[in-house]
Every structure is written in structure tokens, then in C-alpha cells.
Amino acid sequence: MRQVRKLMGALFATFLLLVAALMLLLVLFDWNRARPLINEQVSAALNRPFAIEGDLRVIWQREADLQGPSGWVPWPNFAAEHLRLGNPDWAQGDTFVSLDSVRLRLSLLPLLWKTVSIPSIELGAPIVDLQRLADGRANWVFDLGREQEDEQSSPWTLDIGTIAFDQGQVKLDDKVSDTRLEVAVQPLGEPIPFADIVGKDAAGRLAESNASAQDYAFAWQTEGSFRGQPLTGSGKVGGLLALHDASRPFPLQADVRIDATRIRVAGSLSDPQSLGALDLRLQLSGASLGHLYPLTGVTLPDTPAYSTDGHLQADLRDADGATFRYLGFNGRIGDSDIHGDLTFVAGQPRAKLSGSLTSRQLLFSDLAPLIGADSSADKRERGERDTQPANKVLPVAEFRTDRWRAMDADVRFVGQRIVHSEQLPISDLDTHVLLNDGVLSLEPLRFGMAGGALDAQIHLDGATTPLQGQMRLRARDLGLKQLFPTFAPMQTSLGKLNGDARISGRGNSVAALLGSADGELNMLINDGAVSRGLMEIAGLNVGNYLVGRLFGDEDVKIHCAAADLGIKGGLMSTRLFVIDTDNAVIKVDGSANFASERLDFTITPSTKGFRIFSLRSPLYVRGTFKAPSPGVQATPLALRGAGLVALGVAVAPAAGLLALVAPSAGDEPSQCEPLLKQIRGG
């Protein structure tokens, strides 16, 4: 037994002696002798030229910031000067990364389970040249020399805790995204406290989560182009990037301009490896929301100039895809306010945008770009080319259906109050926008108007070529008094306007859709009034001319106006169009061609009884939508006297038109009912 103890003691002493000798060797060893071997091995492993061109040394020291026994054990701290990693042979230039110095701390125990653990690393004056060719080859992707594609990856893993850095430069030339950037990082004269940039409220919210952000330590500037558009930017960042420790958020601040779009962020980033906790104040502004598509891939409509300010959160680890939430934002689009919450999920097979938006006061003119109906000046202000011909009224701007197929959407929008003009009082808007695999639906699209409601259902299939569109429109109880609030004679009117429309067409613009449209339009007005003054208020010069010819300068009461119009191949024709007034019954015949934008209508009046009605020839309206031309037919009226038979009205009213008959006021019968009965012969 004594011999065994002596043997064990000798072995233990020998082991300690070997460990001490090894430690002494490691401490006294001149590591510069190992540089050629290290350079050769790293170059072979990375398939790139690698060189430590300066001093290489290892310092063993205890770390005061470590708790427990680990704080008493010396750790190897490696320091190397003037390092260079080369480019692959296809890249421009010789150097991918160069560093004035690298200092890192290595944990020994994790090596036993094949983990290279580096709790901290300091990079001195990094210069990085990032390149990617059009075929997808990138110099930041390393060919590790595997002989077979199906070879299993190395069992060794790399684990880095924190990265500290100082001034440096980064260049990026990415031909895939057409992006070229140069970024320069410089230390600030004095660190700036986190709360001074983001505000006390944001800093307080971060503190409540048991996290304390660093001070801003570095300033950065960049210039170049992003996806072909000019870019400039500046900002501030912290000096220590904690890759795992969420209690040490990394502060970010940026002010970037990409062409006419400005992006400002301020906040913190935790868990940078996965963007697990991105908490930023995001301010966006630009000439049009549509300009964000080439920058972000998010399909948004063309709009007037906008600005928003809200709270951005991101989680790239979400199982459904990287998720970005823009919460509680407020802003303006044109002269309209906008508020809401939006969520963007970069999922498969398509990304999806969802949320809810509200405008407390929405200008109707700010909706015009959605259908290409905005002015040439507005388009130029957004930096867009105006494609609208000078002689055309219907918008010819094509829908960007390629963008519709890039993502899906499910967004509710409410305009609580719409400002249009005193002549057309639209009070509110409520719509649900659905976009699914290139198919855009507005179901419903509801306007409050003149004390009634205008409801529409719009379905545009952008997945087909050409686009196929369908629309159903339903107008109910639009009060004539409210429709023309500034017209004194109308204020005694108790009548209503009711109408239905069903239209379908093919084409990638409003003009093309209507130019190929099929469908019908039914409209009924009872107990109204008309005058030249009304036409002047509405800006209808043709109507002013016709009213003057028919009735002179007097206000004329309309008992009923009934229209049954059919649409075929873009040609809208009158099946029945009759106006019953105090003085006459007026019949309208003709058509409006949406494809050529031409008018061809004849207005034929018939006097009632012995009332004075001097017009002896029919009227006409011809010409184009842009420049209609009214006049008097050369052929005098052959038919005189009261009655619809004299006007040649022989077409019975459609069932859809009869369904629009409503009481004129209270229990009073509708003025349209006797007119339609007379036409029907009942």
C-alpha cells in the first residue's frame, strides 16, 4: 500500500511539473515563431491568403470581471498586430479585411466540448471591402475546401460574447441589389448618454426590462447608392456589441436619405445575432409611400408627400417569418392625418402586411393618386412621369400589378371625416383592403354622403393579363338638399337620389377597364330642382347651356329623373332616360363611348299643357369628355304636346329601376311612381 501511495504521489508530482512546464513554455514562448504556421493553416482552411504581419503574443492573466473560481484562473489573451485577410481570386483588389490589431480572450474549458469560446474580442481600425457579383458570388462567403457537397459540417462551433471596435471603414459593392456604399466610423469626443438621444421615456422603458443601454460612443457617416438610388446618412452607435447578453442593449441612431425618402431611427438593439429585440423610434418621410417598394419590398400605394412617427419592433426569430411591427404611429399624408398599427411578416409563400389605419380628417384630393387621377403637378412633385394625355379625362396610369403579387395584405382603413368641398359633402370612409396573390379587393368601400350611403365592392384580379375588374355600386338616400348645400332653391327639396351600378372590364388602368366595360347603371331622382345657378356651382358649362336653353333663368322643379343605362364593350347607351319637370317632360337619347371618350346625346323636350315653352328644336351634346360641345339640332321639333308617347318613349322601365322608387317625404308618394307607371302604360 505504501508503494502505491509513493507511486501515486510521484505521478501527481510529475503531472504538476508537466503542467507547470507547459504553462512556463506558453508564457515564455515567442509566438511570433508560430506566425508562419498559423498563416499557412488559416489560409488553407479559409482558401484565402491570410497573414499576421505584426507582433503576435499571448498574455496569461486573471479577469477581474469574472466571478467565482474562473476569476482566479489565468486566461490566455491573444494580441496580434497588422492582420490581413485576402479576397478570392475573382474579386477586385487584394484585401477583404485588414486590422491594425486584434485582441481576444479565449476560454479553455469549452475546448473540451469542441467549442471555441471567445468571451470578448477587440478590433482595431477595421477596414472591410464587401463585394458581391451579379451571379451571387460574395467575398464574405467562404469556401472551406470541402471535397464533397454532402460532407458533414465541422463539429466545432464558434461562440463570441462581445465585440468592441474603434474607428474603421466599410465598403460595399453589391451588384445583386445595385448598392454601393462607403461607411466611415469615428469615435466621438465624449460619449453621449443614451437618454439624451432617445429621450427619458424610452430610456425608462428599457430600464424597466432590467436592461441598461450603453452610451453612444461612435459617430458614422455613409454615402453612395441603395438599389440604384442616391443615399447619404449619418448617426451614432455604441462601442460594445453584446451578441448574447440582452442586458447590454446596443444603442443605434441613424438619419438616412435615400433619394426623396428620409428614414430616422433612434433606440436599441438586443441580441444582434437574431434581432430578437429591436426597439426603435422610427420616423419616415418622403414624396410618396409608393417609393418605399423598391427600398423595402412593401407594396404601398402612390400618395402625396407623407411623414410618420412611431415605434418599430422586430423579431427575426418568429416561426412564421421575420416580423416587423410599426406601432402607435402618427403622421400625415398630404394634408390628411394618419394613425395606426401595422405588422409586416416576411413569410412564405409571400410576405403579408396587416393592421388598421385611421384618419380623423381626410382630404378627398389625397386619395386621387390611388387611381391615377391626381394632377400633372402632383405627379411631378412626387418625381413621377406624367403619362396622362392632354386630351383624355379617364386616368391611363397603369396599376402596378407586379407589386400586388409581391405580398399579401389585410388592412382596415377608416376616414372619420372627409373634406372635399361644400358642393359634394362626403362625410366619412370605411374600407377593408385585401390583397391575396395578386388579387386586390375593397370589400366594402363605403362612403357616407349627403345623409345617405354610397357602398361599393371592387375586385381587381391582377394575377391575370390583362387585369380583370368588377365593381358593384349602391347609392341610397342621398339627400338632394345635402348634395347641394350652397344652392338656396334646393334647400326646400325633400328628394333623394338612389342608384345601382354593376360594371366589369379588362385592362390595367381605369381608362382601359371602362373602355372595355360591360354592365348597367340605374338611377332615380325625385323632388329636385335645377337652374343655371346650380350648373354654375357644379362647374358644368354644358349643363348651364342646356338649362338656359330649356328653361331660361328660372329655377325649375324636377318631379322625377329616371335613367336606365346599358354598357357594352365600353359603350354606355340610354335604354331609358327621362326627366319630368313642371314645364316639360325631357327625353335623353344617345351614348357615351369610354374607349374613345366621345359623347353623342340628343335632348328632346315636350311641353306640358299650355305652359310657355319656346324651344322648337332638340338639343345635342357631342364632342369629347374633355371638351363636350352642346348645341341645337337643325331639325325643328316635329312632335308637340304633352305626354311621353310624343317623345317616343316605348321602353318599359327595368326592374332594377323600379326597385329604386322611394317615398319623397314622410307618407307622400314618390313623384317618380306616376311617371314610371305612365311609361309602363299602367
Helices and strands as residue ranges (DSSP letters): H 2-28, G 31-34, H 35-46, E 50-52, E 56-61, G 68-71, E 75-86, E 95-107, G 109-113, E 115-124, E 127-132, E 157-165, E 168-174, E 179-192, H 194-198, H 200-208, E 216-226, E 229-237, E 240-242, E 250-258, E 261-270, E 277-286, G 289-292, H 293-296, E 306-315, E 322-333, E 336-346, E 351-359, E 362-363, G 364-371, H 376-381, H 401-404, E 407-415, E 418-419, E 426-436, E 439-449, E 452-461, E 468-479, H 480-483, G 488-492, E 496-506, H 510-515, E 518-530, H 532-538, H 541-551, E 556-568, E 571-581, E 584-593, E 598-607, E 619-624, E 628-632, G 645-647, H 655-658, H 672-680
